[in-house]
Amino acid sequence: MPAAIVLIVAIGADLALAASRGETEAQFRAWLAGELWPRARDRGVSARRFNQAFAGVRLQWDLPDLVPPGTQPPAKRAQSQAEFRAPAAYFNEANLRAQAARGSQLAQRWAPVLGEIEARFGVPGRVVIAIWGRESAFGRAPSPHPAVRVLATKAFMSTRKALFTEELLAALEIIERGETAPAALKGSWAGAMGQPQFLPSSYLRYAVDFDRDGVKDIWNSVPDTLASIANYLASHGWQAGRDWGYEARIPQHVSCAQEGPDRARPIRQWVAQGINRISGRPFPDHEIDRDGMMLVPAGRHGPAFVVTPNFYVLKAYNNSDLYALYVGNLADRIAYGSAAFVAPWRPQAAMLRSDIARAQRVLEAAGHDVGGADGLPGYKTRRSIGAWQEAAGRDPTCFPDPALLKDIR
C-alpha cells in the first residue's frame, strides 16, 4: 500500500476515534446532568458545589477496565496469579529493611502523637506506622490523579459502575462539607485518596481531625493521617492489648486443613496439638487463653502462623493474607527490630486462575466449601485441598500445584 494511502487511513482512524470519544464525552455530560445530579442533590449536594466539582472535568481515557457506551466488556482471560506463585516477591527484604528503618525514625519522631492515638483508639503506633508505610511510603508516594475525574470516569464507564458511583457521590459530599476543594481531592488511579489511601466513603466514616485545625486532612497532616488509620482499624474491631499473630511451627502430624477465622480456638489448644512459636519462645500469658487461628497462606510451602482476630482487622484494610502479613512483619521490625519470617517461601510453579477455578468447582461438587470458584486459593480453598488430600491418602499440602490440579477431576 502506498505510503500516502497508509497515512490517509491512519488519519481517518484517528478522526473516527476522536469523533467517537467526542460523542462519549457528550453522553458523559448528559449523564452528569440527568442521572448523577439528581442523586447528588438527594444527598444534600448543592448545585454550586456540584458545578464547581465538575467544572472542566473530562473523561480520563487512560484508566483500566473502561467500557465506553456501546461497547462490550472485555472477555475474561485466564490469569497467572504471581502473588500465589511466588509470595516471596511480596516480601522483598531490601524494601522491608528500608521501610523498617524509615518507620522506626518516624515512630520516634511522632511518638507523642502515636501515644495519644493508642490511648484513644487502642491501636499500637507500630501498626499504624506500618500501614502508613505500606499505603503511601510514609506520605512520600505521589497522589497524581484528580479524584473527581477518576471516580466520574469509572462511575460512567467502568466494569464496576455501581461501586464507583457511590464513591463519586461520597466525594461530592466531602466537597459539599467544605473539607477540601475539588482540585485538592487527589488520589490514585483507583480513586483511593491521600496518605492512608482512603476511598471517599472511608474518608466520610473514618477520617479524623487529630491536629484540631478544623480539617480532616489526610493529604498533608501526619496526625490526621495516623489517627484516621487507627480509627479505621478500631472501627473494624481491633482488640486493644493483643498482637496480630506469631510465626509458628506446625508439626507434620498436625493437619494443615484447620485454618480460617471460623475455626478459632484458644491458643492453648493449638499448643496442645504441638503447634508452637517458631522462635522457641512461649506464647504470651495474656494470649494463651484467647482465641487464635491457624494461617498457612502457602500451605506447607511457606511460613505458618497462629494469628489473632487483629490479623483479620488488617485484612479489612486490604483483603489479602500477604498484605496483612507484610504489615504485621513491618510493624514488628519497626518496634522490635525483628527480621524476616524464619520459614522460607518455597518457589511455586505458575498457575492460571482458570485452572484453580476448575479445581474449586470439582471440590464444590464433592461437598467442599471453597468460598467460591474464583480462581483464588483463599483459606477455604486451601483447607478444602488439604481435606481432599487427606481423604485420598496423600500428605496434605493445603495448596494448589500443577500436579494436584491435574489430579482433581
C-alpha positions in Angstrom: 0.0 0.0 0.0 1.5 3.4 -0.9 2.7 5.5 2.0 0.2 8.3 1.2 -2.7 5.9 1.4 -1.4 4.4 4.7 -1.2 8.0 6.0 -4.8 8.8 4.9 -6.1 5.6 6.5 -4.3 6.4 9.8 -5.6 9.9 9.8 -9.1 8.6 9.1 -8.8 6.2 12.0 -7.7 9.0 14.3 -10.6 11.2 13.2 -13.0 8.4 13.8 -11.6 7.8 17.3 -11.8 11.5 18.1 -15.4 11.6 16.9 -16.2 8.5 19.0 -14.6 10.0 22.1 -16.4 13.3 21.4 -19.7 11.6 21.3 -18.9 9.7 24.5 -17.9 13.0 26.2 -21.3 14.4 25.3 -23.0 11.4 26.7 -20.9 11.8 29.9 -22.1 15.4 30.3 -25.7 14.3 29.8 -25.2 11.6 32.4 -23.9 14.1 34.9 -26.9 16.3 34.4 -29.6 13.7 34.0 -28.5 10.9 36.3 -25.8 11.9 38.7 -27.1 15.4 39.7 -30.5 14.2 41.0 -28.8 11.6 43.2 -26.2 14.1 44.4 -29.0 16.6 45.2 -30.8 14.0 47.2 -27.6 13.5 49.2 -27.5 17.2 50.1 -25.1 18.4 47.5 -25.8 22.0 46.3 -25.9 23.0 42.6 -23.0 25.4 43.3 -20.7 22.6 44.7 -21.8 20.2 42.0 -20.9 22.6 39.2 -17.7 23.5 40.9 -16.7 19.9 41.2 -17.3 19.1 37.5 -16.0 22.4 36.0 -13.7 21.4 33.1 -13.8 17.7 34.1 -13.5 15.3 31.1 -13.2 11.6 31.0 -9.8 10.1 31.8 -9.3 7.6 29.0 -6.1 6.0 30.2 -7.7 4.3 33.2 -8.0 0.5 33.2 -11.3 -1.5 32.9 -13.2 1.1 31.0 -16.3 0.1 29.0 -17.4 3.1 26.8 -21.1 3.2 25.9 -21.9 0.9 23.0 -19.0 -1.5 23.7 -18.8 -4.8 25.4 -16.7 -5.6 28.5 -13.5 -7.4 27.5 -13.7 -11.2 27.6 -12.3 -12.7 30.8 -9.0 -14.2 30.3 -7.1 -16.8 32.3 -4.7 -15.1 34.6 -1.5 -16.2 36.3 -1.5 -15.2 39.9 2.0 -14.2 40.7 1.1 -13.5 44.4 0.3 -17.2 44.9 3.1 -18.5 42.7 5.9 -16.6 44.3 4.8 -14.9 47.5 8.5 -14.3 48.4 8.5 -11.4 45.9 5.8 -9.7 48.1 8.3 -9.7 51.0 11.2 -8.1 49.3 13.8 -8.0 52.0 15.6 -4.8 50.8 12.3 -3.0 50.7 11.2 -4.2 54.1 14.5 -3.2 55.7 14.4 0.2 54.2 10.8 0.7 55.2 11.5 -0.5 58.7 14.5 1.9 59.1 12.4 4.8 57.9 9.4 3.7 60.0 11.5 3.5 63.2 12.7 7.0 62.7 9.1 8.3 62.1 7.8 6.3 65.1 10.3 8.1 67.3 9.5 11.5 65.7 5.8 11.1 66.2 5.9 9.2 69.5 3.8 11.6 71.5 1.1 11.7 68.8 1.2 7.9 68.5 0.8 7.6 72.2 -2.3 9.7 72.2 -3.6 7.8 69.2 -3.1 4.4 71.0 -4.7 5.8 74.2 -7.8 6.9 72.2 -8.2 4.1 69.7 -6.3 1.1 71.2 -4.2 0.5 68.1 -0.4 0.3 68.6 1.7 3.0 66.9 3.9 0.5 65.2 0.9 -1.0 63.3 -0.3 2.5 62.3 3.1 3.4 61.1 3.4 0.2 59.1 0.2 0.7 57.3 1.2 4.3 56.5 4.4 3.0 55.1 2.8 0.3 53.0 0.0 2.5 51.6 1.9 5.7 50.7 5.6 5.2 51.6 5.0 7.4 54.7 3.3 10.1 52.7 6.0 10.3 50.0 4.2 8.4 47.3 2.5 10.8 44.9 -1.3 11.1 44.5 -1.3 12.4 41.0 -4.9 11.9 39.9 -7.9 14.3 40.5 -10.2 12.0 42.4 -13.4 13.5 41.0 -12.2 12.9 37.4 -11.1 9.3 38.2 -14.3 8.4 40.0 -16.6 10.1 37.5 -14.9 8.2 34.6 -15.2 4.9 36.4 -18.8 5.6 37.5 -19.8 6.4 33.9 -18.0 3.7 32.0 -16.2 1.0 34.1 -16.8 -2.6 34.8 -17.9 -1.6 38.4 -20.2 1.4 37.8 -22.3 1.0 40.9 -19.3 0.9 43.2 -17.7 4.0 41.7 -21.0 5.9 41.5 -21.3 5.5 45.3 -17.7 6.7 45.8 -18.3 9.6 43.5 -21.3 10.7 45.5 -19.3 10.4 48.7 -16.6 12.6 47.1 -19.2 15.2 46.3 -20.4 15.0 50.0 -16.8 15.8 51.1 -16.7 18.8 48.7 -20.1 20.0 50.0 -18.9 19.9 53.6 -16.0 22.1 52.6 -13.4 19.6 53.7 -11.3 20.3 50.7 -11.5 22.0 47.3 -12.2 19.7 44.3 -8.8 20.4 42.8 -7.1 19.3 46.1 -9.0 16.0 46.2 -6.2 13.9 44.8 -5.6 10.2 44.8 -4.7 7.1 42.8 -5.9 5.8 39.5 -8.4 3.6 41.5 -9.8 6.6 43.4 -8.1 6.0 46.8 -7.1 9.2 48.4 -4.3 10.7 50.5 -1.7 9.2 52.7 -4.0 6.4 54.1 -5.4 5.7 50.6 -9.0 6.0 51.7 -11.8 5.8 49.2 -14.2 8.7 49.7 -16.7 6.6 51.7 -14.0 5.6 54.1 -13.0 9.2 54.4 -16.5 10.1 55.5 -16.6 7.3 58.0 -13.1 7.2 59.5 -11.1 10.4 58.8 -10.2 12.3 62.0 -9.1 15.8 62.7 -6.5 14.9 65.2 -4.4 18.1 65.0 -7.6 20.0 65.8 -7.3 22.6 63.0 -10.8 22.1 61.8 -10.0 20.0 58.8 -9.7 16.2 58.4 -6.6 16.5 56.2 -5.4 13.1 55.1 -3.3 14.6 52.3 -1.0 16.9 54.3 -1.4 16.3 58.1 0.5 13.5 59.6 -1.5 13.4 62.9 -4.8 13.3 60.9 -3.4 10.6 58.7 -2.2 8.4 61.6 -5.3 8.9 63.6 -7.5 8.1 60.6 -5.7 4.8 60.0 -6.1 3.9 63.7 -9.8 4.9 63.7 -10.4 2.6 60.7 -8.8 -0.3 62.4 -10.6 0.3 65.7 -13.9 0.7 63.9 -13.3 -2.7 62.3 -12.8 -4.4 65.6 -9.1 -4.1 66.6 -8.7 -5.7 70.0 -6.5 -3.5 72.2 -3.7 -5.2 74.0 -3.4 -8.1 71.5 -0.8 -8.6 68.8 -1.6 -9.5 65.2 -0.1 -13.0 65.3 3.0 -15.2 65.6 5.0 -17.3 63.2 4.6 -20.9 64.2 5.9 -24.4 63.5 3.1 -26.9 62.7 4.3 -30.5 63.1 3.8 -32.8 60.1 1.3 -34.9 62.1 -1.0 -31.9 62.6 -3.4 -31.3 59.8 -2.9 -28.0 57.9 -6.6 -28.2 56.9 -7.7 -26.4 60.1 -7.1 -22.8 59.2 -9.6 -20.0 59.0 -11.2 -17.3 61.2 -14.3 -19.6 61.6 -12.1 -22.3 63.2 -10.7 -20.2 66.1 -9.9 -21.8 69.4 -7.9 -20.8 72.4 -4.2 -20.7 71.6 -3.6 -23.2 74.4 -5.4 -25.8 72.3 -3.1 -25.2 69.4 -0.2 -25.7 71.7 -1.7 -28.9 72.9 -1.6 -30.2 69.3 2.1 -29.5 69.2 2.0 -26.1 67.5 4.5 -23.6 69.0 6.2 -20.4 68.1 9.0 -20.9 65.6 11.2 -18.6 67.7 11.0 -21.1 70.6 9.5 -18.5 72.9 6.2 -19.4 74.5 3.0 -17.6 73.5 2.5 -14.6 75.9 0.5 -15.3 79.0 -2.1 -12.7 78.1 -2.7 -14.5 74.7 -2.6 -18.2 75.7 -6.3 -18.5 76.7 -7.7 -16.2 74.0 -8.7 -17.2 70.5 -6.1 -17.8 67.8 -6.4 -19.1 64.3 -4.1 -21.3 62.1 -2.9 -19.5 59.0 -1.0 -21.3 56.2 -1.0 -18.8 53.3 1.2 -21.0 51.1 0.1 -24.3 52.7 3.1 -26.4 53.6 5.2 -24.5 51.1 5.8 -21.4 53.3 5.7 -20.0 56.8 2.8 -20.9 59.1 1.2 -18.7 61.8 -1.1 -18.6 64.7 -2.9 -15.3 64.2 -5.3 -13.3 66.4 -8.5 -11.6 65.3 -6.5 -8.5 64.8 -4.9 -10.1 61.7 -8.4 -10.1 60.1 -8.8 -6.5 61.0 -5.6 -5.8 59.0 -7.3 -7.7 56.1 -10.2 -5.3 56.4 -7.8 -2.6 55.2 -6.7 -4.7 52.2 -8.3 -8.1 51.8 -5.1 -10.1 51.3 -3.3 -12.5 53.6 0.1 -11.3 52.3 -0.8 -7.7 52.8 -1.7 -8.3 56.4 1.4 -10.4 57.0 3.5 -7.7 55.4 2.1 -5.0 57.7 2.4 -7.3 60.7 6.1 -8.1 59.9 6.9 -4.5 59.2 5.3 -3.4 62.4 7.4 -5.9 64.4 10.6 -4.7 62.6 9.8 -1.1 63.4 9.1 -1.7 67.1 11.3 -4.7 68.0 14.0 -4.9 65.3 12.5 -8.2 64.1 13.7 -9.8 60.9 12.2 -11.8 58.1 10.0 -14.8 58.8 12.1 -17.8 59.7 10.5 -20.4 57.3 11.1 -19.7 53.6 8.5 -19.2 50.9 9.4 -22.1 48.6 9.0 -21.3 44.9 5.8 -22.5 43.3 5.1 -23.1 39.6 2.9 -20.7 37.7 -0.9 -21.4 37.9 -3.7 -20.0 36.0 -6.8 -18.7 37.8 -8.9 -20.7 35.3 -7.2 -23.9 36.4 -7.6 -23.2 40.1 -11.3 -22.3 39.5 -11.8 -25.6 37.7 -10.4 -27.5 40.7 -12.6 -25.4 43.0 -15.7 -26.4 41.1 -14.7 -30.1 41.4 -14.2 -29.7 45.1 -17.5 -27.9 45.5 -19.2 -30.8 43.6 -17.7 -33.1 46.2 -19.2 -31.1 49.0 -16.3 -28.8 50.0 -16.9 -25.2 50.8 -14.1 -23.4 48.8 -15.5 -19.9 49.3 -16.5 -19.6 45.6 -14.8 -20.8 42.4 -13.0 -17.5 41.8 -9.5 -19.0 41.0 -8.1 -17.5 44.2 -6.8 -20.0 46.7 -8.1 -18.4 49.9 -8.2 -20.2 53.2 -11.4 -22.1 52.4 -9.9 -23.4 49.2 -6.6 -24.3 50.9 -8.2 -26.3 53.7 -10.5 -28.0 51.2 -7.5 -29.1 49.2 -5.9 -30.4 52.4 -9.1 -32.3 53.3 -9.3 -33.8 49.8 -5.6 -34.8 50.0 -6.2 -36.5 53.4 -9.2 -38.4 52.2 -7.2 -39.6 49.2 -4.4 -40.9 51.4 -1.9 -38.2 50.5 0.3 -36.0 52.6 -1.7 -32.7 52.7 0.0 -29.6 51.4 -3.1 -27.4 51.6 -2.1 -25.5 48.5 -2.7 -26.0 44.7 0.1 -27.0 42.4 0.1 -28.2 38.8 0.2 -31.9 39.8 -2.7 -31.5 42.2 -4.8 -29.5 39.6 -4.2 -32.3 37.2 -5.4 -35.0 39.6 -8.6 -33.2 40.9 -11.1 -34.1 38.2 
